[in-house]
Amino acid sequence: LVAGLSADTEAQNLAVRGFIARVGAVLAVFMLAFSLLMPASPAHTSDSIRIWVHVKIDGDKIYISSKTHALNQHGQSTRSMCFKDSTHAKQVNYLGAEVTKAEVEQYQGIEVCAVEGVGSLKKALQGDGPYGFVLKADGDNVRVTGSVRAAVTYDGNIIHSFTFAGGIVSHEGGQVDGNTITINTGDYKLVGNPGSGKA
């Protein structure tokens, strides 16, 4: 009787093990097939966003232009964030400007949310830097300190540029072309002259 019970138990164990092995094999095949159907993930989060910010300072006025391309991630896309009352568009408020435009358009072959704003330089000098730079008064000039590095980007995915009506006084980092400096990598410091505001 004991030998019979032992044989039955072993047979049941073998049956269970065989069933588990078959289920495991089916699951492995299913997972492989499913993984082949899934679209490939981008290699870097940086591939999902590109930002161009241009600031023009002319006399007592500041003009801001921001172009952002974002893939549809975490419920936000280029189109979903592109309206005048959006949090994205209102970032110009931190630089003392009011939103004058928030529209989807094409830029460098991709769809971007183009936001523009204009405001008071005096207010901008009291604001903080949602775009990765800060403006401060430096005598009659304006000092800018910033960085195009961010947790979700690599150099080249963010580009900052500044135009000063009175010219670039000094800079560390970036490329100067006339009254405009463009920065696409690393940290930077620059001093510019706002000019008189009279063309």
Backbone torsions as a table, in degrees:
resi	resn	phi	psi	omega
1	LEU	NA	-45.6	179.7
2	VAL	-62.1	-42.3	179.7
3	ALA	-62.8	-38.6	179.1
4	GLY	-65.5	-43.0	178.8
5	LEU	-64.4	-41.2	-180.0
6	SER	-63.0	-41.5	-179.8
7	ALA	-65.5	-40.9	178.3
8	ASP	-63.0	-41.6	-179.5
9	THR	-64.3	-43.2	178.5
10	GLU	-63.5	-40.1	179.8
11	ALA	-64.2	-40.6	178.6
12	GLN	-65.9	-42.4	178.7
13	ASN	-60.6	-43.5	179.1
14	LEU	-64.3	-39.4	179.3
15	ALA	-64.1	-43.5	179.4
16	VAL	-63.9	-45.2	179.6
17	ARG	-61.3	-41.0	178.4
18	GLY	-63.2	-42.7	178.3
19	PHE	-61.9	-45.2	179.9
20	ILE	-62.5	-41.6	179.4
21	ALA	-62.6	-42.0	179.8
22	ARG	-65.7	-43.4	178.6
23	VAL	-61.7	-42.3	178.7
24	GLY	-61.4	-41.7	179.5
25	ALA	-64.9	-43.2	178.7
26	VAL	-62.6	-44.2	178.8
27	LEU	-62.2	-41.1	179.4
28	ALA	-61.7	-43.8	178.5
29	VAL	-63.8	-43.5	179.9
30	PHE	-61.3	-45.6	-178.9
31	MET	-64.0	-40.2	178.2
32	LEU	-62.5	-47.6	180.0
33	ALA	-61.7	-43.6	-179.2
34	PHE	-63.2	-41.8	-179.2
35	SER	-65.5	-32.0	178.4
36	LEU	-72.4	-26.4	178.7
37	LEU	-80.3	-24.1	-177.8
38	MET	-73.8	139.3	176.9
39	PRO	-67.2	148.2	-179.4
40	ALA	-66.9	138.7	176.6
41	SER	-76.3	147.4	176.3
42	PRO	-63.2	150.1	-176.6
43	ALA	-64.9	-34.3	-178.0
44	HIS	-137.4	147.4	174.3
45	THR	-60.1	-27.8	-178.3
46	SER	-59.8	-25.7	-179.9
47	ASP	-65.7	-16.2	-172.3
48	SER	-90.3	-8.2	-176.8
49	ILE	-145.4	140.3	173.1
50	ARG	-138.8	138.9	-175.4
51	ILE	-136.3	132.6	172.1
52	TRP	-121.9	124.3	177.0
53	VAL	-124.0	127.1	176.4
54	HIS	-123.0	132.0	177.7
55	VAL	-120.6	127.6	175.4
56	LYS	-115.4	127.8	178.9
57	ILE	-116.2	120.3	-176.2
58	ASP	-136.5	104.6	-177.4
59	GLY	65.2	-125.3	-178.6
60	ASP	-97.8	14.3	-178.9
61	LYS	-113.7	150.3	174.2
62	ILE	-126.2	135.0	179.1
63	TYR	-120.1	128.6	-175.9
64	ILE	-121.2	134.0	175.1
65	SER	-130.1	124.7	-179.9
66	SER	-128.1	130.8	176.1
67	LYS	-122.4	125.5	-176.7
68	THR	-129.0	131.1	173.4
69	HIS	-114.2	124.1	-179.6
70	ALA	-136.1	133.0	173.7
71	LEU	-72.8	161.2	-178.8
72	ASN	-73.8	93.0	178.5
73	GLN	-132.1	143.2	177.5
74	HIS	54.0	35.0	175.3
75	GLY	79.0	5.6	178.9
76	GLN	-123.1	137.7	176.8
77	SER	-136.6	175.0	178.7
78	THR	-55.0	-45.2	-177.4
79	ARG	-72.9	-39.7	-173.8
80	SER	-68.5	-22.6	-178.0
81	MET	-100.0	5.2	-169.3
82	CYS	-104.2	75.1	171.2
83	PHE	-148.9	156.0	-168.2
84	LYS	-59.4	-31.0	-177.8
85	ASP	-93.6	5.9	-178.6
86	SER	-72.5	154.6	176.6
87	THR	-58.4	-38.8	179.6
88	HIS	-60.4	-50.4	-178.4
89	ALA	-64.6	-37.1	-175.4
90	LYS	-75.3	1.5	174.1
91	GLN	-60.4	-25.4	177.9
92	VAL	-63.7	-23.3	178.5
93	ASN	-60.7	-31.5	180.0
94	TYR	-66.9	-18.2	177.5
95	LEU	-104.7	22.8	175.6
96	GLY	74.7	16.0	-177.1
97	ALA	-110.4	160.0	174.2
98	GLU	-109.9	143.1	-179.6
99	VAL	-68.1	125.8	176.0
100	THR	-109.6	-15.8	-178.6
101	LYS	-156.3	139.7	170.9
102	ALA	-149.8	99.7	-174.9
103	GLU	-141.2	149.8	173.5
104	VAL	-83.1	131.1	178.1
105	GLU	-150.3	174.3	177.7
106	GLN	-93.8	136.3	177.3
107	TYR	-147.0	124.8	-178.1
108	GLN	51.1	39.3	174.7
109	GLY	80.6	6.8	177.9
110	ILE	-132.1	160.9	179.3
111	GLU	-79.3	130.2	179.9
112	VAL	-131.2	157.5	167.8
113	CYS	-93.7	111.6	-178.4
114	ALA	-97.5	117.1	-180.0
115	VAL	-116.8	134.3	176.1
116	GLU	-128.9	149.5	178.3
117	GLY	-151.1	156.6	177.0
118	VAL	-137.6	144.5	-178.7
119	GLY	-166.2	-165.8	-176.3
120	SER	-89.5	129.7	177.1
121	LEU	-61.2	-38.2	-179.6
122	LYS	-57.1	-43.6	178.2
123	LYS	-68.3	-38.1	-179.8
124	ALA	-61.7	-35.1	-179.2
125	LEU	-71.4	-13.0	178.9
126	GLN	-102.0	-5.1	-176.2
127	GLY	-87.3	-177.9	175.6
128	ASP	-114.1	-173.5	-167.9
129	GLY	-112.8	79.1	178.1
130	PRO	-67.3	-19.3	-178.8
131	TYR	-92.9	-0.8	179.2
132	GLY	100.2	14.0	175.5
133	PHE	-146.2	159.9	-179.8
134	VAL	-129.2	138.8	177.3
135	LEU	-105.9	133.5	177.5
136	LYS	-139.0	149.3	176.6
137	ALA	-69.4	142.7	177.6
138	ASP	-141.0	79.4	-172.0
139	GLY	66.7	-127.7	176.7
140	ASP	-84.0	-3.5	-176.6
141	ASN	-103.2	178.1	176.0
142	VAL	-122.0	128.4	177.4
143	ARG	-100.1	132.9	179.0
144	VAL	-120.3	128.4	171.7
145	THR	-123.7	135.7	-177.4
146	GLY	-165.5	-175.9	179.8
147	SER	-153.1	142.4	173.5
148	VAL	-100.3	13.3	175.4
149	ARG	-91.1	143.3	175.7
150	ALA	-152.6	161.5	-175.0
151	ALA	-60.0	-33.0	-174.8
152	VAL	-103.2	11.3	-176.4
153	THR	-131.9	165.6	170.9
154	TYR	-118.8	160.4	179.5
155	ASP	-51.1	137.0	179.1
156	GLY	102.0	-21.6	178.4
157	ASN	-85.3	-16.7	173.3
158	ILE	-121.1	133.0	175.9
159	ILE	-128.6	125.9	174.4
160	HIS	-108.1	140.8	172.4
161	SER	-142.7	148.2	-177.3
162	PHE	-134.9	135.7	174.5
163	THR	-119.9	126.5	177.8
164	PHE	-113.9	125.7	-178.9
165	ALA	-57.6	-34.7	-178.7
166	GLY	-92.1	2.5	176.2
167	GLY	100.0	166.1	176.7
168	ILE	-88.1	123.7	-178.8
169	VAL	-84.7	-47.7	179.0
170	SER	-156.3	160.1	178.2
171	HIS	-160.0	150.7	170.7
172	GLU	-125.6	108.2	-175.8
173	GLY	96.8	154.0	176.9
174	GLY	88.7	169.6	179.1
175	GLN	-117.3	130.0	-179.2
176	VAL	-99.4	135.3	174.2
177	ASP	-137.7	100.0	-176.1
178	GLY	67.9	-124.0	-179.6
179	ASN	-94.3	10.6	-176.1
180	THR	-119.4	139.2	174.1
181	ILE	-121.3	137.7	-179.7
182	THR	-123.1	132.4	-179.0
183	ILE	-124.3	126.4	177.7
184	ASN	-128.7	11.0	176.8
185	THR	-155.7	137.7	170.8
186	GLY	75.2	-167.7	179.0
187	ASP	-90.2	156.9	-179.4
188	TYR	-151.5	158.5	172.9
189	LYS	-138.2	140.7	176.7
190	LEU	-153.8	157.9	176.1
191	VAL	-128.1	130.7	178.7
192	GLY	-131.3	158.5	178.9
193	ASN	-104.6	124.1	-177.3
194	PRO	-68.6	-17.1	-177.4
195	GLY	76.3	-175.3	-175.3
196	SER	-89.0	-16.3	-176.5
197	GLY	85.1	3.5	179.5
198	LYS	-111.7	118.6	-178.1
199	ALA	-72.8	NA	NA
